[in-house]
Amino acid sequence: MANRAKNKRQTKAVSIVGKSKSRFSFFRESIEELRKAQWPTRREAFRLSLLVMAVCAAVGGILGVLDYGFTKLLTELLLGG
């Protein structure tokens, strides 16, 4: 058990500094990764967009009703009618 603790203390940090990259290598690598991605079909993207809009509308409606209810409740409590 003592050897493990001793070995852990002796480990060295790995240096991240490597070969120098060009300033535009990030963009080149990003484009390469985007080409590897599996993109949804136009139909899937449309259906998922409709789903997102429906969920946003539902959450917005629920929050609107709650806001209206709390506003009415506080108006009644604070102003007495």
mmCIF file as gemmi writes it, N, C-alpha and C atoms, coordinates in Angstrom:
data_model
loop_
_atom_site.group_PDB
_atom_site.id
_atom_site.type_symbol
_atom_site.label_atom_id
_atom_site.label_alt_id
_atom_site.label_comp_id
_atom_site.label_asym_id
_atom_site.label_entity_id
_atom_site.label_seq_id
_atom_site.pdbx_PDB_ins_code
_atom_site.Cartn_x
_atom_site.Cartn_y
_atom_site.Cartn_z
_atom_site.occupancy
_atom_site.B_iso_or_equiv
_atom_site.pdbx_formal_charge
_atom_site.auth_seq_id
_atom_site.auth_asym_id
_atom_site.pdbx_PDB_model_num
ATOM 1 N N . MET Axp A 1 ? 0.831 -1.189 0 1 0 ? 1 A 1
ATOM 2 C CA . MET Axp A 1 ? 0 0 0 1 0 ? 1 A 1
ATOM 3 C C . MET Axp A 1 ? 0.87 1.243 0 1 0 ? 1 A 1
ATOM 4 N N . ALA Axp A 2 ? 1.981 1.195 0.69 1 0 ? 2 A 1
ATOM 5 C CA . ALA Axp A 2 ? 2.879 2.344 0.756 1 0 ? 2 A 1
ATOM 6 C C . ALA Axp A 2 ? 3.503 2.614 -0.602 1 0 ? 2 A 1
ATOM 7 N N . ASN Axp A 3 ? 3.75 1.559 -1.394 1 0 ? 3 A 1
ATOM 8 C CA . ASN Axp A 3 ? 4.329 1.748 -2.722 1 0 ? 3 A 1
ATOM 9 C C . ASN Axp A 3 ? 3.401 2.525 -3.644 1 0 ? 3 A 1
ATOM 10 N N . ARG Axp A 4 ? 2.112 2.238 -3.56 1 0 ? 4 A 1
ATOM 11 C CA . ARG Axp A 4 ? 1.15 2.954 -4.402 1 0 ? 4 A 1
ATOM 12 C C . ARG Axp A 4 ? 1.156 4.44 -4.096 1 0 ? 4 A 1
ATOM 13 N N . ALA Axp A 5 ? 1.131 4.78 -2.819 1 0 ? 5 A 1
ATOM 14 C CA . ALA Axp A 5 ? 1.143 6.193 -2.436 1 0 ? 5 A 1
ATOM 15 C C . ALA Axp A 5 ? 2.434 6.848 -2.891 1 0 ? 5 A 1
ATOM 16 N N . LYS Axp A 6 ? 3.518 6.121 -2.788 1 0 ? 6 A 1
ATOM 17 C CA . LYS Axp A 6 ? 4.81 6.659 -3.209 1 0 ? 6 A 1
ATOM 18 C C . LYS Axp A 6 ? 4.832 6.861 -4.724 1 0 ? 6 A 1
ATOM 19 N N . ASN Axp A 7 ? 4.281 5.902 -5.474 1 0 ? 7 A 1
ATOM 20 C CA . ASN Axp A 7 ? 4.236 6.019 -6.931 1 0 ? 7 A 1
ATOM 21 C C . ASN Axp A 7 ? 3.361 7.178 -7.38 1 0 ? 7 A 1
ATOM 22 N N . LYS Axp A 8 ? 2.271 7.416 -6.69 1 0 ? 8 A 1
ATOM 23 C CA . LYS Axp A 8 ? 1.391 8.524 -7.054 1 0 ? 8 A 1
ATOM 24 C C . LYS Axp A 8 ? 2.085 9.859 -6.867 1 0 ? 8 A 1
ATOM 25 N N . ARG Axp A 9 ? 2.91 9.963 -5.857 1 0 ? 9 A 1
ATOM 26 C CA . ARG Axp A 9 ? 3.618 11.215 -5.612 1 0 ? 9 A 1
ATOM 27 C C . ARG Axp A 9 ? 4.705 11.458 -6.636 1 0 ? 9 A 1
ATOM 28 N N . GLN Axp A 10 ? 5.212 10.401 -7.223 1 0 ? 10 A 1
ATOM 29 C CA . GLN Axp A 10 ? 6.327 10.538 -8.149 1 0 ? 10 A 1
ATOM 30 C C . GLN Axp A 10 ? 5.888 10.787 -9.587 1 0 ? 10 A 1
ATOM 31 N N . THR Axp A 11 ? 4.6 10.72 -9.877 1 0 ? 11 A 1
ATOM 32 C CA . THR Axp A 11 ? 4.157 10.944 -11.244 1 0 ? 11 A 1
ATOM 33 C C . THR Axp A 11 ? 4.377 12.393 -11.625 1 0 ? 11 A 1
ATOM 34 N N . LYS Axp A 12 ? 4.705 12.59 -12.888 1 0 ? 12 A 1
ATOM 35 C CA . LYS Axp A 12 ? 4.974 13.937 -13.386 1 0 ? 12 A 1
ATOM 36 C C . LYS Axp A 12 ? 3.806 14.394 -14.25 1 0 ? 12 A 1
ATOM 37 N N . ALA Axp A 13 ? 3.584 15.684 -14.285 1 0 ? 13 A 1
ATOM 38 C CA . ALA Axp A 13 ? 2.541 16.248 -15.128 1 0 ? 13 A 1
ATOM 39 C C . ALA Axp A 13 ? 2.954 16.134 -16.589 1 0 ? 13 A 1
ATOM 40 N N . VAL Axp A 14 ? 1.997 15.831 -17.431 1 0 ? 14 A 1
ATOM 41 C CA . VAL Axp A 14 ? 2.267 15.709 -18.852 1 0 ? 14 A 1
ATOM 42 C C . VAL Axp A 14 ? 2.196 17.092 -19.47 1 0 ? 14 A 1
ATOM 43 N N . SER Axp A 15 ? 3.163 17.416 -20.256 1 0 ? 15 A 1
ATOM 44 C CA . SER Axp A 15 ? 3.207 18.718 -20.9 1 0 ? 15 A 1
ATOM 45 C C . SER Axp A 15 ? 2.28 18.722 -22.102 1 0 ? 15 A 1
ATOM 46 N N . ILE Axp A 16 ? 1.472 19.752 -22.211 1 0 ? 16 A 1
ATOM 47 C CA . ILE Axp A 16 ? 0.538 19.879 -23.314 1 0 ? 16 A 1
ATOM 48 C C . ILE Axp A 16 ? 1.208 20.585 -24.498 1 0 ? 16 A 1
ATOM 49 N N . VAL Axp A 17 ? 2.289 21.259 -24.238 1 0 ? 17 A 1
ATOM 50 C CA . VAL Axp A 17 ? 2.974 21.994 -25.291 1 0 ? 17 A 1
ATOM 51 C C . VAL Axp A 17 ? 3.506 20.997 -26.309 1 0 ? 17 A 1
ATOM 52 N N . GLY Axp A 18 ? 3.066 21.136 -27.533 1 0 ? 18 A 1
ATOM 53 C CA . GLY Axp A 18 ? 3.482 20.223 -28.588 1 0 ? 18 A 1
ATOM 54 C C . GLY Axp A 18 ? 3.984 21.027 -29.755 1 0 ? 18 A 1
ATOM 55 N N . LYS Axp A 19 ? 3.79 20.48 -30.929 1 0 ? 19 A 1
ATOM 56 C CA . LYS Axp A 19 ? 4.236 21.196 -32.107 1 0 ? 19 A 1
ATOM 57 C C . LYS Axp A 19 ? 3.363 22.425 -32.318 1 0 ? 19 A 1
ATOM 58 N N . SER Axp A 20 ? 3.939 23.425 -32.897 1 0 ? 20 A 1
ATOM 59 C CA . SER Axp A 20 ? 3.237 24.686 -33.12 1 0 ? 20 A 1
ATOM 60 C C . SER Axp A 20 ? 2.198 24.511 -34.224 1 0 ? 20 A 1
ATOM 61 N N . LYS Axp A 21 ? 0.994 24.979 -33.989 1 0 ? 21 A 1
ATOM 62 C CA . LYS Axp A 21 ? -0.075 24.886 -34.979 1 0 ? 21 A 1
ATOM 63 C C . LYS Axp A 21 ? -0.274 26.249 -35.618 1 0 ? 21 A 1
ATOM 64 N N . SER Axp A 22 ? -0.746 26.243 -36.83 1 0 ? 22 A 1
ATOM 65 C CA . SER Axp A 22 ? -1.019 27.513 -37.49 1 0 ? 22 A 1
ATOM 66 C C . SER Axp A 22 ? -2.266 28.133 -36.882 1 0 ? 22 A 1
ATOM 67 N N . ARG Axp A 23 ? -2.443 29.401 -37.136 1 0 ? 23 A 1
ATOM 68 C CA . ARG Axp A 23 ? -3.594 30.116 -36.562 1 0 ? 23 A 1
ATOM 69 C C . ARG Axp A 23 ? -4.91 29.626 -37.122 1 0 ? 23 A 1
ATOM 70 N N . PHE Axp A 24 ? -4.907 29.093 -38.32 1 0 ? 24 A 1
ATOM 71 C CA . PHE Axp A 24 ? -6.146 28.679 -38.966 1 0 ? 24 A 1
ATOM 72 C C . PHE Axp A 24 ? -6.411 27.186 -38.832 1 0 ? 24 A 1
ATOM 73 N N . SER Axp A 25 ? -5.573 26.472 -38.1 1 0 ? 25 A 1
ATOM 74 C CA . SER Axp A 25 ? -5.773 25.03 -37.961 1 0 ? 25 A 1
ATOM 75 C C . SER Axp A 25 ? -7.07 24.725 -37.217 1 0 ? 25 A 1
ATOM 76 N N . PHE Axp A 26 ? -7.473 25.598 -36.314 1 0 ? 26 A 1
ATOM 77 C CA . PHE Axp A 26 ? -8.732 25.388 -35.589 1 0 ? 26 A 1
ATOM 78 C C . PHE Axp A 26 ? -9.898 25.331 -36.569 1 0 ? 26 A 1
ATOM 79 N N . PHE Axp A 27 ? -9.929 26.268 -37.525 1 0 ? 27 A 1
ATOM 80 C CA . PHE Axp A 27 ? -11.027 26.307 -38.485 1 0 ? 27 A 1
ATOM 81 C C . PHE Axp A 27 ? -10.996 25.105 -39.42 1 0 ? 27 A 1
ATOM 82 N N . ARG Axp A 28 ? -9.816 24.709 -39.846 1 0 ? 28 A 1
ATOM 83 C CA . ARG Axp A 28 ? -9.672 23.546 -40.718 1 0 ? 28 A 1
ATOM 84 C C . ARG Axp A 28 ? -10.142 22.296 -39.986 1 0 ? 28 A 1
ATOM 85 N N . GLU Axp A 29 ? -9.727 22.136 -38.735 1 0 ? 29 A 1
ATOM 86 C CA . GLU Axp A 29 ? -10.124 20.964 -37.951 1 0 ? 29 A 1
ATOM 87 C C . GLU Axp A 29 ? -11.617 20.982 -37.647 1 0 ? 29 A 1
ATOM 88 N N . SER Axp A 30 ? -12.17 22.168 -37.433 1 0 ? 30 A 1
ATOM 89 C CA . SER Axp A 30 ? -13.609 22.274 -37.176 1 0 ? 30 A 1
ATOM 90 C C . SER Axp A 30 ? -14.409 21.83 -38.392 1 0 ? 30 A 1
ATOM 91 N N . ILE Axp A 31 ? -13.989 22.263 -39.57 1 0 ? 31 A 1
ATOM 92 C CA . ILE Axp A 31 ? -14.68 21.863 -40.793 1 0 ? 31 A 1
ATOM 93 C C . ILE Axp A 31 ? -14.575 20.362 -40.992 1 0 ? 31 A 1
ATOM 94 N N . GLU Axp A 32 ? -13.429 19.783 -40.705 1 0 ? 32 A 1
ATOM 95 C CA . GLU Axp A 32 ? -13.268 18.329 -40.824 1 0 ? 32 A 1
ATOM 96 C C . GLU Axp A 32 ? -14.221 17.601 -39.891 1 0 ? 32 A 1
ATOM 97 N N . GLU Axp A 33 ? -14.358 18.088 -38.668 1 0 ? 33 A 1
ATOM 98 C CA . GLU Axp A 33 ? -15.265 17.447 -37.71 1 0 ? 33 A 1
ATOM 99 C C . GLU Axp A 33 ? -16.717 17.605 -38.131 1 0 ? 33 A 1
ATOM 100 N N . LEU Axp A 34 ? -17.071 18.766 -38.691 1 0 ? 34 A 1
ATOM 101 C CA . LEU Axp A 34 ? -18.448 18.975 -39.144 1 0 ? 34 A 1
ATOM 102 C C . LEU Axp A 34 ? -18.793 18.041 -40.299 1 0 ? 34 A 1
ATOM 103 N N . ARG Axp A 35 ? -17.827 17.724 -41.132 1 0 ? 35 A 1
ATOM 104 C CA . ARG Axp A 35 ? -18.072 16.795 -42.234 1 0 ? 35 A 1
ATOM 105 C C . ARG Axp A 35 ? -18.286 15.375 -41.727 1 0 ? 35 A 1
ATOM 106 N N . LYS Axp A 36 ? -17.695 15.039 -40.583 1 0 ? 36 A 1
ATOM 107 C CA . LYS Axp A 36 ? -17.838 13.697 -40.01 1 0 ? 36 A 1
ATOM 108 C C . LYS Axp A 36 ? -19.199 13.511 -39.337 1 0 ? 36 A 1
ATOM 109 N N . ALA Axp A 37 ? -19.83 14.616 -38.949 1 0 ? 37 A 1
ATOM 110 C CA . ALA Axp A 37 ? -21.084 14.537 -38.199 1 0 ? 37 A 1
ATOM 111 C C . ALA Axp A 37 ? -22.195 13.947 -39.061 1 0 ? 37 A 1
ATOM 112 N N . GLN Axp A 38 ? -23.111 13.254 -38.43 1 0 ? 38 A 1
ATOM 113 C CA . GLN Axp A 38 ? -24.265 12.712 -39.138 1 0 ? 38 A 1
ATOM 114 C C . GLN Axp A 38 ? -25.404 13.711 -38.971 1 0 ? 38 A 1
ATOM 115 N N . TRP Axp A 39 ? -25.712 14.422 -40.031 1 0 ? 39 A 1
ATOM 116 C CA . TRP Axp A 39 ? -26.713 15.471 -39.98 1 0 ? 39 A 1
ATOM 117 C C . TRP Axp A 39 ? -28.1 14.875 -40.201 1 0 ? 39 A 1
ATOM 118 N N . PRO Axp A 40 ? -29.14 15.481 -39.589 1 0 ? 40 A 1
ATOM 119 C CA . PRO Axp A 40 ? -30.506 14.988 -39.808 1 0 ? 40 A 1
ATOM 120 C C . PRO Axp A 40 ? -30.968 15.335 -41.224 1 0 ? 40 A 1
ATOM 121 N N . THR Axp A 41 ? -31.914 14.557 -41.7 1 0 ? 41 A 1
ATOM 122 C CA . THR Axp A 41 ? -32.491 14.858 -43.007 1 0 ? 41 A 1
ATOM 123 C C . THR Axp A 41 ? -33.339 16.122 -42.88 1 0 ? 41 A 1
ATOM 124 N N . ARG Axp A 42 ? -33.71 16.675 -44.021 1 0 ? 42 A 1
ATOM 125 C CA . ARG Axp A 42 ? -34.54 17.886 -44.013 1 0 ? 42 A 1
ATOM 126 C C . ARG Axp A 42 ? -35.868 17.625 -43.298 1 0 ? 42 A 1
ATOM 127 N N . ARG Axp A 43 ? -36.436 16.455 -43.523 1 0 ? 43 A 1
ATOM 128 C CA . ARG Axp A 43 ? -37.713 16.107 -42.888 1 0 ? 43 A 1
ATOM 129 C C . ARG Axp A 43 ? -37.559 15.998 -41.373 1 0 ? 43 A 1
ATOM 130 N N . GLU Axp A 44 ? -36.482 15.33 -40.914 1 0 ? 44 A 1
ATOM 131 C CA . GLU Axp A 44 ? -36.235 15.217 -39.47 1 0 ? 44 A 1
ATOM 132 C C . GLU Axp A 44 ? -36.023 16.588 -38.846 1 0 ? 44 A 1
ATOM 133 N N . ALA Axp A 45 ? -35.261 17.436 -39.5 1 0 ? 45 A 1
ATOM 134 C CA . ALA Axp A 45 ? -35.009 18.776 -38.972 1 0 ? 45 A 1
ATOM 135 C C . ALA Axp A 45 ? -36.307 19.565 -38.865 1 0 ? 45 A 1
ATOM 136 N N . PHE Axp A 46 ? -37.178 19.443 -39.872 1 0 ? 46 A 1
ATOM 137 C CA . PHE Axp A 46 ? -38.458 20.147 -39.849 1 0 ? 46 A 1
ATOM 138 C C . PHE Axp A 46 ? -39.332 19.648 -38.703 1 0 ? 46 A 1
ATOM 139 N N . ARG Axp A 47 ? -39.417 18.334 -38.549 1 0 ? 47 A 1
ATOM 140 C CA . ARG Axp A 47 ? -40.244 17.764 -37.481 1 0 ? 47 A 1
ATOM 141 C C . ARG Axp A 47 ? -39.72 18.143 -36.096 1 0 ? 47 A 1
ATOM 142 N N . LEU Axp A 48 ? -38.402 18.104 -35.926 1 0 ? 48 A 1
ATOM 143 C CA . LEU Axp A 48 ? -37.823 18.481 -34.637 1 0 ? 48 A 1
ATOM 144 C C . LEU Axp A 48 ? -38.006 19.964 -34.352 1 0 ? 48 A 1
ATOM 145 N N . SER Axp A 49 ? -37.95 20.79 -35.391 1 0 ? 49 A 1
ATOM 146 C CA . SER Axp A 49 ? -38.187 22.225 -35.213 1 0 ? 49 A 1
ATOM 147 C C . SER Axp A 49 ? -39.623 22.481 -34.772 1 0 ? 49 A 1
ATOM 148 N N . LEU Axp A 50 ? -40.577 21.774 -35.385 1 0 ? 50 A 1
ATOM 149 C CA . LEU Axp A 50 ? -41.975 21.912 -34.969 1 0 ? 50 A 1
ATOM 150 C C . LEU Axp A 50 ? -42.158 21.472 -33.521 1 0 ? 50 A 1
ATOM 151 N N . LEU Axp A 51 ? -41.474 20.402 -33.134 1 0 ? 51 A 1
ATOM 152 C CA . LEU Axp A 51 ? -41.564 19.922 -31.757 1 0 ? 51 A 1
ATOM 153 C C . LEU Axp A 51 ? -41.026 20.969 -30.784 1 0 ? 51 A 1
ATOM 154 N N . VAL Axp A 52 ? -39.903 21.57 -31.118 1 0 ? 52 A 1
ATOM 155 C CA . VAL Axp A 52 ? -39.325 22.602 -30.254 1 0 ? 52 A 1
ATOM 156 C C . VAL Axp A 52 ? -40.273 23.79 -30.139 1 0 ? 52 A 1
ATOM 157 N N . MET Axp A 53 ? -40.863 24.22 -31.257 1 0 ? 53 A 1
ATOM 158 C CA . MET Axp A 53 ? -41.805 25.349 -31.21 1 0 ? 53 A 1
ATOM 159 C C . MET Axp A 53 ? -43.036 25.011 -30.381 1 0 ? 53 A 1
ATOM 160 N N . ALA Axp A 54 ? -43.54 23.782 -30.486 1 0 ? 54 A 1
ATOM 161 C CA . ALA Axp A 54 ? -44.705 23.373 -29.706 1 0 ? 54 A 1
ATOM 162 C C . ALA Axp A 54 ? -44.394 23.366 -28.217 1 0 ? 54 A 1
ATOM 163 N N . VAL Axp A 55 ? -43.233 22.834 -27.856 1 0 ? 55 A 1
ATOM 164 C CA . VAL Axp A 55 ? -42.847 22.803 -26.442 1 0 ? 55 A 1
ATOM 165 C C . VAL Axp A 55 ? -42.663 24.223 -25.917 1 0 ? 55 A 1
ATOM 166 N N . CYS Axp A 56 ? -42.052 25.098 -26.714 1 0 ? 56 A 1
ATOM 167 C CA . CYS Axp A 56 ? -41.872 26.5 -26.293 1 0 ? 56 A 1
ATOM 168 C C . CYS Axp A 56 ? -43.218 27.184 -26.095 1 0 ? 56 A 1
ATOM 169 N N . ALA Axp A 57 ? -44.156 26.944 -26.998 1 0 ? 57 A 1
ATOM 170 C CA . ALA Axp A 57 ? -45.485 27.54 -26.873 1 0 ? 57 A 1
ATOM 171 C C . ALA Axp A 57 ? -46.201 27.021 -25.624 1 0 ? 57 A 1
ATOM 172 N N . ALA Axp A 58 ? -46.086 25.718 -25.371 1 0 ? 58 A 1
ATOM 173 C CA . ALA Axp A 58 ? -46.742 25.136 -24.195 1 0 ? 58 A 1
ATOM 174 C C . ALA Axp A 58 ? -46.148 25.689 -22.906 1 0 ? 58 A 1
ATOM 175 N N . VAL Axp A 59 ? -44.828 25.747 -22.824 1 0 ? 59 A 1
ATOM 176 C CA . VAL Axp A 59 ? -44.178 26.276 -21.619 1 0 ? 59 A 1
ATOM 177 C C . VAL Axp A 59 ? -44.497 27.761 -21.464 1 0 ? 59 A 1
ATOM 178 N N . GLY Axp A 60 ? -44.496 28.492 -22.576 1 0 ? 60 A 1
ATOM 179 C CA . GLY Axp A 60 ? -44.854 29.908 -22.516 1 0 ? 60 A 1
ATOM 180 C C . GLY Axp A 60 ? -46.276 30.113 -22.037 1 0 ? 60 A 1
ATOM 181 N N . GLY Axp A 61 ? -47.189 29.274 -22.512 1 0 ? 61 A 1
ATOM 182 C CA . GLY Axp A 61 ? -48.584 29.373 -22.077 1 0 ? 61 A 1
ATOM 183 C C . GLY Axp A 61 ? -48.73 29.076 -20.589 1 0 ? 61 A 1
ATOM 184 N N . ILE Axp A 62 ? -48.066 28.029 -20.129 1 0 ? 62 A 1
ATOM 185 C CA . ILE Axp A 62 ? -48.128 27.675 -18.704 1 0 ? 62 A 1
ATOM 186 C C . ILE Axp A 62 ? -47.557 28.793 -17.854 1 0 ? 62 A 1
ATOM 187 N N . LEU Axp A 63 ? -46.409 29.333 -18.248 1 0 ? 63 A 1
ATOM 188 C CA . LEU Axp A 63 ? -45.806 30.423 -17.48 1 0 ? 63 A 1
ATOM 189 C C . LEU Axp A 63 ? -46.668 31.681 -17.519 1 0 ? 63 A 1
ATOM 190 N N . GLY Axp A 64 ? -47.321 31.931 -18.664 1 0 ? 64 A 1
ATOM 191 C CA . GLY Axp A 64 ? -48.224 33.082 -18.761 1 0 ? 64 A 1
ATOM 192 C C . GLY Axp A 64 ? -49.407 32.958 -17.823 1 0 ? 64 A 1
ATOM 193 N N . VAL Axp A 65 ? -49.999 31.765 -17.758 1 0 ? 65 A 1
ATOM 194 C CA . VAL Axp A 65 ? -51.137 31.531 -16.858 1 0 ? 65 A 1
ATOM 195 C C . VAL Axp A 65 ? -50.692 31.669 -15.402 1 0 ? 65 A 1
ATOM 196 N N . LEU Axp A 66 ? -49.542 31.115 -15.063 1 0 ? 66 A 1
ATOM 197 C CA . LEU Axp A 66 ? -49.04 31.239 -13.692 1 0 ? 66 A 1
ATOM 198 C C . LEU Axp A 66 ? -48.758 32.7 -13.343 1 0 ? 66 A 1
ATOM 199 N N . ASP Axp A 67 ? -48.167 33.442 -14.262 1 0 ? 67 A 1
ATOM 200 C CA . ASP Axp A 67 ? -47.874 34.847 -14.026 1 0 ? 67 A 1
ATOM 201 C C . ASP Axp A 67 ? -49.164 35.639 -13.805 1 0 ? 67 A 1
ATOM 202 N N . TYR Axp A 68 ? -50.159 35.378 -14.646 1 0 ? 68 A 1
ATOM 203 C CA . TYR Axp A 68 ? -51.442 36.07 -14.501 1 0 ? 68 A 1
ATOM 204 C C . TYR Axp A 68 ? -52.082 35.728 -13.155 1 0 ? 68 A 1
ATOM 205 N N . GLY Axp A 69 ? -52.045 34.447 -12.773 1 0 ? 69 A 1
ATOM 206 C CA . GLY Axp A 69 ? -52.645 34.028 -11.51 1 0 ? 69 A 1
ATOM 207 C C . GLY Axp A 69 ? -51.942 34.643 -10.311 1 0 ? 69 A 1
ATOM 208 N N . PHE Axp A 70 ? -50.607 34.649 -10.311 1 0 ? 70 A 1
ATOM 209 C CA . PHE Axp A 70 ? -49.878 35.247 -9.194 1 0 ? 70 A 1
ATOM 210 C C . PHE Axp A 70 ? -50.07 36.762 -9.141 1 0 ? 70 A 1
ATOM 211 N N . THR Axp A 71 ? -50.182 37.4 -10.302 1 0 ? 71 A 1
ATOM 212 C CA . THR Axp A 71 ? -50.424 38.848 -10.321 1 0 ? 71 A 1
ATOM 213 C C . THR Axp A 71 ? -51.783 39.156 -9.708 1 0 ? 71 A 1
ATOM 214 N N . LYS Axp A 72 ? -52.788 38.413 -10.099 1 0 ? 72 A 1
ATOM 215 C CA . LYS Axp A 72 ? -54.13 38.618 -9.526 1 0 ? 72 A 1
ATOM 216 C C . LYS Axp A 72 ? -54.126 38.348 -8.021 1 0 ? 72 A 1
ATOM 217 N N . LEU Axp A 73 ? -53.458 37.272 -7.587 1 0 ? 73 A 1
ATOM 218 C CA . LEU Axp A 73 ? -53.407 36.923 -6.178 1 0 ? 73 A 1
ATOM 219 C C . LEU Axp A 73 ? -52.728 38.02 -5.358 1 0 ? 73 A 1
ATOM 220 N N . LEU Axp A 74 ? -51.579 38.501 -5.833 1 0 ? 74 A 1
ATOM 221 C CA . LEU Axp A 74 ? -50.885 39.547 -5.088 1 0 ? 74 A 1
ATOM 222 C C . LEU Axp A 74 ? -51.65 40.865 -5.11 1 0 ? 74 A 1
ATOM 223 N N . THR Axp A 75 ? -52.326 41.152 -6.208 1 0 ? 75 A 1
ATOM 224 C CA . THR Axp A 75 ? -53.138 42.376 -6.264 1 0 ? 75 A 1
ATOM 225 C C . THR Axp A 75 ? -54.252 42.308 -5.226 1 0 ? 75 A 1
ATOM 226 N N . GLU Axp A 76 ? -54.907 41.163 -5.111 1 0 ? 76 A 1
ATOM 227 C CA . GLU Axp A 76 ? -55.968 40.991 -4.118 1 0 ? 76 A 1
ATOM 228 C C . GLU Axp A 76 ? -55.436 41.091 -2.695 1 0 ? 76 A 1
ATOM 229 N N . LEU Axp A 77 ? -54.275 40.49 -2.448 1 0 ? 77 A 1
ATOM 230 C CA . LEU Axp A 77 ? -53.719 40.475 -1.096 1 0 ? 77 A 1
ATOM 231 C C . LEU Axp A 77 ? -53.173 41.856 -0.679 1 0 ? 77 A 1
ATOM 232 N N . LEU Axp A 78 ? -52.488 42.51 -1.577 1 0 ? 78 A 1
ATOM 233 C CA . LEU Axp A 78 ? -51.846 43.774 -1.21 1 0 ? 78 A 1
ATOM 234 C C . LEU Axp A 78 ? -52.773 44.964 -1.301 1 0 ? 78 A 1
ATOM 235 N N . LEU Axp A 79 ? -53.628 45.001 -2.3 1 0 ? 79 A 1
ATOM 236 C CA . LEU Axp A 79 ? -54.499 46.176 -2.482 1 0 ? 79 A 1
ATOM 237 C C . LEU Axp A 79 ? -55.909 45.942 -1.968 1 0 ? 79 A 1
ATOM 238 N N . GLY Axp A 80 ? -56.226 44.741 -1.655 1 0 ? 80 A 1
ATOM 239 C CA . GLY Axp A 80 ? -57.531 44.428 -1.083 1 0 ? 80 A 1
ATOM 240 C C . GLY Axp A 80 ? -58.67 44.486 -2.08 1 0 ? 80 A 1
ATOM 241 N N . GLY Axp A 81 ? -58.366 44.33 -3.315 1 0 ? 81 A 1
ATOM 242 C CA . GLY Axp A 81 ? -59.452 44.232 -4.278 1 0 ? 81 A 1
ATOM 243 C C . GLY Axp A 81 ? -59.392 45.27 -5.279 1 0 ? 81 A 1
